[in-house]
């Protein structure tokens, strides 16, 4: 390696470490700001069996950071051995976590602060060796940053489930109107998956060429107003709109409208972060399950796009809008491995979830950080889940 190349490498590492430090601090500031208005008694409460107590999420963030940065990279001893059992997401289901001897709020704050101070020391003293896959381009630090940013959205889901008023974050942007309702995506190949994203998760790799027939995709997400037409047309009671599994879910859940919607004599309202407000007609519908999204698409004479169709539309110039950062958009695709998939750096992030049990969501919501909401990012969840900030847009064959 020449002296110039060495100098350039050193400059790149200095800049990258500055970026990593900034992103670590930005994520932590966001988490602490979200939790600051919540009383300690609420932080430890199990709001729903679907979500962990807020203080568990907060301490889990610190544990994950300790595991990967202090112990894996810095080769430091565990701060507390029992944390591996308390804060490993696979050790206990969410509904059990309030019964565990987890850290109290003041203990959790001290723990995550101690971990962060040590993590910044590790960052300063660790060369970002381009020959080490875990360290190249700061990958392991990006892993920790994205993990914390994703828990911001998890925390917001829990805050929305609470009945207590909370200062609501901004709404998703209203859907624009230009007269066009859908766009044509022509037939042909495109590259599915991340190719040049240094912090991409294993399930986004390996990038590979996919051939797709032509299809049409809604220009924008389905709005509350459009979804309301489905509700008021009796869509929840019309068996022809639903798959067999969806019809069974609808019956079991006694669902007649999206989660948090409230029928009023003079119209419809919704509960958002503990406050009841008029249903905004022009916003993307959210808090619908995959079953509801699929039923709406059938009712509209369309279907949900595959995740490959969605990504092709998102990475090309076909005219589709508001694909990123509005609502998560359900696709018809089960969460499956790409050809050449390799679990990295741990199997529990993606590999254990592959299969037909989950459906893929794309695009990110208003609660998803832009660092995470990239066109190749693959989210997944059970088709019955409604607490997530998920909506849809429809597709059809061209």
C-alpha positions in Angstrom: 0.0 0.0 0.0 1.5 3.4 -1.0 1.9 6.2 1.5 -0.9 8.2 -0.3 -3.3 5.3 -0.1 -2.5 4.8 3.6 -3.2 8.5 4.1 -6.4 8.3 2.3 -7.4 5.2 4.3 -6.6 7.1 7.5 -8.7 10.0 6.4 -11.6 7.8 5.5 -11.5 6.0 8.8 -11.4 9.4 10.7 -14.5 10.6 8.8 -16.3 7.3 9.2 -15.7 7.2 13.0 -17.0 10.8 13.2 -20.2 9.7 11.3 -20.6 6.7 13.6 -20.3 8.8 16.7 -22.8 11.3 15.4 -25.3 8.5 14.5 -24.9 6.8 17.9 -25.6 10.1 19.6 -28.5 11.0 17.4 -30.2 7.7 18.0 -29.7 7.9 21.8 -31.0 11.5 21.9 -34.1 10.4 20.0 -34.8 7.4 22.4 -34.3 9.5 25.5 -36.5 12.3 24.2 -39.3 9.7 23.5 -39.1 8.2 27.0 -38.6 11.4 29.0 -42.3 12.4 29.3 -43.3 8.9 30.4 -43.4 8.4 34.2 -41.3 5.6 35.6 -44.4 3.7 36.7 -45.5 3.6 33.0 -42.0 2.6 31.8 -42.3 -0.7 33.7 -45.9 -1.5 32.8 -46.9 -4.2 30.3 -49.1 -2.1 28.0 -49.9 -5.0 25.8 -48.9 -8.7 25.4 -47.7 -7.7 21.9 -45.1 -5.2 23.3 -42.4 -5.3 25.9 -42.4 -2.8 28.8 -40.7 0.4 27.6 -37.9 0.0 30.1 -37.1 -3.5 28.8 -36.7 -2.0 25.3 -34.4 0.7 26.6 -32.2 -1.7 28.6 -32.2 -4.2 25.7 -30.7 -1.5 23.5 -27.8 -1.2 26.0 -27.4 -4.9 26.2 -27.2 -5.3 22.4 -24.6 -2.5 22.3 -22.6 -4.1 25.1 -22.8 -7.5 23.4 -21.5 -6.4 20.0 -19.2 -3.4 20.7 -17.8 -4.0 24.2 -17.7 -7.8 24.3 -17.3 -8.8 20.6 -15.2 -6.0 19.4 -13.6 -4.6 22.6 -13.1 -8.1 24.2 -14.4 -6.8 27.5 -16.0 -8.9 30.2 -19.8 -8.8 30.6 -21.1 -6.1 32.9 -23.7 -8.5 34.4 -24.0 -12.1 33.3 -27.7 -12.3 34.0 -28.4 -9.7 31.4 -27.9 -12.3 28.7 -30.9 -14.2 29.9 -33.0 -11.1 30.7 -32.4 -9.1 27.5 -31.9 -11.7 24.8 -35.1 -11.3 22.7 -35.3 -15.0 22.2 -35.2 -15.9 25.9 -38.6 -14.7 26.8 -41.7 -13.7 24.8 -42.8 -10.1 25.1 -45.8 -10.8 27.3 -43.5 -12.3 30.0 -41.0 -9.6 30.3 -42.7 -7.4 32.9 -42.5 -10.4 35.3 -38.8 -10.7 35.0 -36.3 -9.1 37.4 -35.4 -6.5 34.8 -33.6 -3.2 35.6 -35.8 -0.4 37.0 -35.8 2.8 35.1 -33.0 4.5 37.1 -30.9 1.4 36.8 -31.5 1.1 33.1 -30.5 4.7 32.5 -27.2 4.2 34.4 -26.6 0.9 32.5 -27.1 2.2 29.0 -25.0 5.3 29.8 -22.1 3.2 31.1 -22.3 1.0 28.0 -22.3 4.1 25.7 -19.2 5.6 27.4 -17.3 2.4 27.0 -18.6 1.9 23.4 -17.2 5.3 22.4 -13.8 4.2 23.9 -13.9 1.0 21.8 -14.8 3.1 18.7 -11.7 5.3 19.3 -9.3 2.5 19.9 -10.5 0.0 17.2 -9.1 0.1 13.6 -11.9 -0.3 11.1 -10.0 -3.1 9.3 -11.3 -3.5 5.8 -10.2 -7.1 5.8 -12.5 -7.9 8.8 -16.1 -8.2 7.6 -17.4 -7.2 11.0 -15.3 -4.0 11.1 -15.1 -3.1 7.4 -16.9 0.2 6.8 -17.8 0.2 10.5 -20.4 -2.6 9.9 -20.8 -3.7 13.5 -21.3 -0.1 14.6 -23.9 0.3 11.9 -25.6 -2.8 13.2 -25.9 -1.3 16.7 -27.0 2.1 15.3 -29.8 0.6 13.2 -30.9 -1.7 16.0 -31.4 1.3 18.3 -33.1 3.3 15.5 -35.5 0.4 14.9 -36.4 0.3 18.6 -37.5 3.9 18.3 -40.4 2.6 16.1 -41.1 -0.2 18.5 -41.3 2.3 21.4 -43.7 4.4 19.3 -45.9 1.4 18.8 -46.1 0.9 22.5 -46.8 4.6 23.2 -49.6 4.4 20.6 -51.1 1.4 22.4 -51.3 3.3 25.7 -54.5 5.1 26.5 -52.7 8.0 28.2 -52.2 11.2 26.1 -48.8 11.6 24.7 -47.3 14.4 22.6 -47.9 12.9 19.1 -45.1 12.9 16.6 -45.9 14.3 13.1 -48.5 12.5 11.0 -47.5 10.8 7.8 -47.7 13.2 4.9 -51.1 13.3 3.1 -51.2 11.6 -0.2 -50.7 13.9 -3.1 -53.2 14.2 -6.0 -52.2 14.6 -9.6 -55.0 12.8 -11.4 -53.1 9.6 -12.1 -54.0 6.6 -10.0 -51.4 4.1 -11.0 -48.1 3.8 -12.9 -46.9 1.2 -15.4 -43.7 -0.7 -14.6 -42.6 -2.4 -17.8 -41.4 -5.9 -18.1 -37.8 -6.7 -17.8 -34.9 -7.5 -15.5 -33.7 -5.6 -12.5 -31.3 -6.2 -9.6 -33.1 -7.1 -6.4 -31.3 -6.6 -3.1 -28.5 -4.4 -1.7 -25.3 -4.1 -3.8 -23.5 -1.0 -2.5 -25.0 -0.5 1.0 -22.2 -1.1 3.5 -24.6 -1.5 6.5 -27.2 -3.7 4.7 -28.6 -6.6 6.7 -27.9 -10.2 5.7 -31.4 -10.7 4.3 -30.9 -7.9 1.8 -28.0 -9.8 0.3 -27.0 -11.1 -2.2 -28.1 -8.7 -4.9 -29.3 -10.8 -7.9 -31.1 -10.2 -11.2 -34.9 -10.9 -11.3 -37.1 -10.9 -14.4 -40.6 -9.5 -13.9 -43.5 -9.2 -16.3 -45.1 -5.8 -16.7 -47.4 -4.7 -13.9 -49.3 -1.6 -12.7 -48.8 -0.2 -9.2 -50.8 2.4 -7.3 -49.1 5.7 -7.6 -49.6 6.4 -3.9 -50.6 4.4 -0.8 -54.2 3.7 -0.1 -55.7 6.6 1.9 -58.1 6.6 4.8 -60.8 7.9 2.5 -60.3 5.1 0.0 -60.2 2.5 2.7 -63.3 3.9 4.3 -65.2 3.2 1.1 -64.3 -0.5 1.6 -65.5 -0.4 5.2 -68.8 1.3 4.4 -69.4 -1.0 1.4 -69.5 -3.9 3.9 -66.0 -5.2 2.9 -65.5 -6.7 6.4 -68.7 -8.8 6.0 -68.2 -9.8 2.3 -66.6 -13.3 2.3 -65.6 -12.9 -1.4 -63.1 -10.2 -0.4 -61.2 -12.5 2.0 -58.9 -15.5 1.8 -60.0 -18.4 3.9 -57.3 -17.5 6.5 -58.3 -13.8 6.4 -62.0 -14.6 6.9 -61.2 -16.7 9.9 -59.0 -13.9 11.3 -61.8 -11.3 10.7 -64.3 -13.5 12.5 -62.0 -14.3 15.5 -61.0 -10.6 15.9 -64.5 -9.3 15.3 -62.8 -6.6 13.2 -64.9 -4.1 11.3 -62.4 -1.4 10.7 -58.7 -0.6 11.2 -57.2 -0.6 14.6 -57.8 2.7 16.5 -60.6 3.8 14.2 -63.8 4.9 16.1 -67.2 5.1 14.5 -69.1 8.3 15.3 -72.7 9.4 14.6 -71.3 12.1 12.4 -68.4 10.2 10.8 -65.2 8.5 11.9 -62.5 9.4 14.4 -59.3 7.7 15.4 -57.3 7.5 18.6 -53.7 8.6 18.1 -51.3 8.6 21.1 -54.2 8.8 23.6 -56.2 11.5 21.9 -59.3 11.2 19.8 -59.3 13.3 16.6 -61.2 13.3 13.3 -60.0 10.7 10.8 -57.8 12.5 8.3 -59.2 11.5 4.9 -56.0 12.2 2.9 -53.5 10.3 5.0 -52.4 6.8 4.1 -54.4 4.2 6.0 -52.4 2.5 8.7 -52.7 -0.1 11.4 -54.2 -2.7 9.1 -53.1 -6.3 9.1 -52.0 -8.2 6.0 -55.4 -9.9 5.9 -57.1 -6.5 5.8 -54.7 -5.2 3.2 -55.2 -8.3 1.0 -59.0 -8.1 1.4 -59.0 -4.4 0.4 -56.9 -5.2 -2.7 -59.3 -8.0 -3.7 -62.3 -5.7 -3.2 -60.7 -3.1 -5.4 -60.2 -5.8 -8.1 -56.4 -5.7 -7.6 -53.8 -7.5 -5.5 -50.9 -6.7 -3.2 -47.5 -6.4 -5.0 -44.8 -8.9 -4.6 -41.7 -7.5 -2.8 -39.7 -7.7 -6.0 -42.4 -5.6 -7.8 -42.3 -3.1 -5.0 -38.5 -2.8 -5.0 -38.4 -2.5 -8.8 -40.9 0.4 -8.6 -38.9 2.0 -5.8 -35.5 1.8 -7.5 -36.6 2.9 -10.9 -38.2 6.1 -12.4 -41.7 4.9 -13.0 -43.6 7.6 -11.2 -44.7 5.9 -8.1 -44.6 8.3 -5.1 -44.4 8.2 -1.3 -42.7 4.8 -1.3 -40.4 5.6 1.6 -41.3 7.0 5.0 -45.1 7.1 4.9 -46.4 3.8 6.1 -45.0 0.3 5.8 -46.6 -1.4 2.8 -47.6 -5.0 3.0 -46.6 -7.2 0.1 -47.9 -10.6 -1.0 -44.4 -12.2 -0.4 -43.5 -14.5 2.4 -40.2 -13.8 4.1 -37.7 -16.0 2.3 -34.0 -16.1 1.8 -32.4 -14.7 -1.3 -30.2 -17.0 -3.4 -26.7 -17.1 -1.9 -27.9 -16.0 1.5 -25.4 -16.2 4.3 -26.4 -15.5 7.9 -24.2 -12.6 9.2 -23.3 -11.7 11.8 -25.8 -13.9 13.7 -28.5 -16.3 12.5 -31.2 -14.9 14.8 -31.5 -11.6 12.9 -33.0 -13.2 9.7 -32.5 -16.9 9.3 -34.8 -18.2 12.0 -37.7 -16.2 10.6 -37.6 -17.4 7.0 -40.8 -19.2 5.9 -44.4 -18.7 5.0 -45.4 -17.7 8.5 -44.4 -14.1 8.0 -45.2 -11.5 5.3 -42.8 -8.9 4.0 -43.4 -5.2 4.4 -41.5 -2.5 2.5 -40.8 1.2 2.5 -40.7 2.3 6.1 -43.2 4.4 8.0 -43.2 7.9 9.3 -41.7 6.4 12.5 -38.8 4.7 10.6 -35.5 6.5 10.5 -34.3 7.3 7.0 -31.1 5.4 7.7 -33.2 2.3 7.9 -35.9 3.1 5.4 -34.0 2.3 2.3 -35.5 0.7 -0.9 -33.8 -2.7 -0.2 -34.7 -2.9 3.5 -37.0 -5.9 4.2 -39.3 -5.8 7.2 -41.5 -8.8 8.1 -44.2 -9.6 10.6 -47.1 -12.0 11.2 -50.1 -11.3 8.9 -52.4 -10.6 11.8 -50.3 -7.8 13.3 -52.1 -4.4 13.4 -50.1 -2.3 16.0 -47.4 -1.7 13.4 -47.6 1.5 11.3 -48.6 -0.5 8.2 -50.8 0.3 5.2 -50.8 -0.8 1.6 -50.8 0.1 -2.1 -52.3 -2.2 -4.7 -50.9 -3.7 -7.9 -52.4 -5.5 -10.9 -51.1 -7.3 -14.0 -50.5 -5.0 -17.0 
